[in-house]
Amino acid sequence: MGTRRKNDKQFKIDAVNLLKNNNKNATEVASDLGIRQDLLSR
C-alpha cells in the first residue's frame, strides 16, 4: 500500500482547469499530473 499524498487546493483547481480547457481527456490529464483518473473525475 502506498503513501497517501495530499494535494493543496490550488493544485486541485489547476487540475480541473486543465481538464476543462484542454483538448485532452481525463485519462491523459491525470497521467500528465501523476494522479489516478478517478481522482480527477471526482
Backbone as CSV, one residue per row, in Angstrom:
resi,resn,N_x,N_y,N_z,CA_x,CA_y,CA_z,C_x,C_y,C_z
1,MET,0.847,-1.173,0.000,0.000,0.000,0.000,0.895,1.240,0.000
2,GLY,0.607,2.195,-0.862,1.433,3.387,-0.996,1.117,4.442,0.043
3,THR,1.929,5.462,0.027,1.735,6.581,0.931,0.696,7.532,0.337
4,ARG,-0.224,7.950,1.148,-1.257,8.862,0.679,-0.669,10.261,0.511
5,ARG,-0.900,10.840,-0.666,-0.392,12.178,-0.956,-1.564,13.150,-0.892
6,LYS,-1.365,14.257,-0.206,-2.414,15.264,-0.092,-2.050,16.451,-0.974
7,ASN,-2.942,16.794,-1.883,-2.716,17.921,-2.780,-3.417,19.157,-2.244
8,ASP,-2.772,20.303,-2.437,-3.374,21.532,-1.940,-4.517,21.986,-2.851
9,LYS,-5.269,22.931,-2.368,-6.462,23.396,-3.069,-6.129,23.953,-4.456
10,GLN,-5.025,24.688,-4.575,-4.659,25.282,-5.868,-4.325,24.203,-6.896
11,PHE,-3.686,23.121,-6.483,-3.393,22.007,-7.394,-4.696,21.442,-7.943
12,LYS,-5.677,21.285,-7.072,-6.964,20.722,-7.486,-7.677,21.648,-8.474
13,ILE,-7.639,22.936,-8.199,-8.265,23.916,-9.098,-7.575,23.894,-10.458
14,ASP,-6.242,23.880,-10.435,-5.473,23.857,-11.679,-5.737,22.578,-12.476
15,ALA,-5.867,21.455,-11.790,-6.130,20.184,-12.460,-7.480,20.221,-13.184
16,VAL,-8.488,20.743,-12.533,-9.816,20.838,-13.155,-9.783,21.807,-14.333
17,ASN,-9.070,22.918,-14.179,-8.957,23.872,-15.288,-8.245,23.260,-16.483
18,LEU,-7.219,22.458,-16.242,-6.536,21.771,-17.336,-7.501,20.865,-18.089
19,LEU,-8.315,20.161,-17.346,-9.279,19.253,-17.959,-10.315,20.011,-18.783
20,LYS,-10.794,21.125,-18.250,-11.840,21.890,-18.923,-11.320,22.651,-20.143
21,ASN,-10.052,23.089,-20.100,-9.545,23.989,-21.127,-8.594,23.342,-22.128
22,ASN,-8.412,22.042,-22.061,-7.545,21.334,-22.998,-8.361,20.419,-23.891
23,ASN,-7.744,19.978,-24.945,-8.379,19.008,-25.831,-7.983,17.592,-25.448
24,LYS,-7.651,17.395,-24.178,-7.282,16.081,-23.667,-8.411,15.540,-22.814
25,ASN,-8.474,14.213,-22.745,-9.490,13.612,-21.886,-8.942,13.455,-20.470
26,ALA,-9.785,13.016,-19.556,-9.416,12.929,-18.147,-8.248,11.973,-17.928
27,THR,-8.195,10.899,-18.675,-7.103,9.945,-18.524,-5.764,10.573,-18.883
28,GLU,-5.719,11.334,-19.953,-4.478,11.984,-20.382,-4.032,13.056,-19.390
29,VAL,-4.957,13.880,-18.929,-4.623,14.939,-17.972,-4.135,14.309,-16.666
30,ALA,-4.816,13.293,-16.186,-4.420,12.630,-14.943,-3.021,12.033,-15.077
31,SER,-2.741,11.433,-16.200,-1.417,10.863,-16.438,-0.346,11.951,-16.420
32,ASP,-0.623,13.067,-17.059,0.320,14.197,-17.075,0.600,14.717,-15.667
33,LEU,-0.412,14.688,-14.810,-0.277,15.208,-13.449,0.230,14.165,-12.457
34,GLY,0.261,12.918,-12.865,0.719,11.857,-11.979,-0.297,11.424,-10.950
35,ILE,-1.588,11.555,-11.304,-2.657,11.127,-10.403,-3.550,10.131,-11.139
36,ARG,-4.373,9.432,-10.372,-5.297,8.465,-10.991,-6.464,9.218,-11.629
37,GLN,-6.986,8.649,-12.695,-8.083,9.277,-13.444,-9.326,9.432,-12.590
38,ASP,-9.621,8.464,-11.738,-10.834,8.544,-10.921,-10.753,9.690,-9.909
39,LEU,-9.548,10.059,-9.474,-9.406,11.201,-8.569,-9.728,12.504,-9.285
40,LEU,-9.342,12.583,-10.546,-9.621,13.783,-11.334,-11.117,13.891,-11.656
41,SER,-11.734,12.787,-11.908,-13.157,12.797,-12.260,-14.048,13.180,-11.089
42,ARG,-13.562,12.925,-9.867,-14.353,13.276,-8.693,-14.432,14.771,-8.563
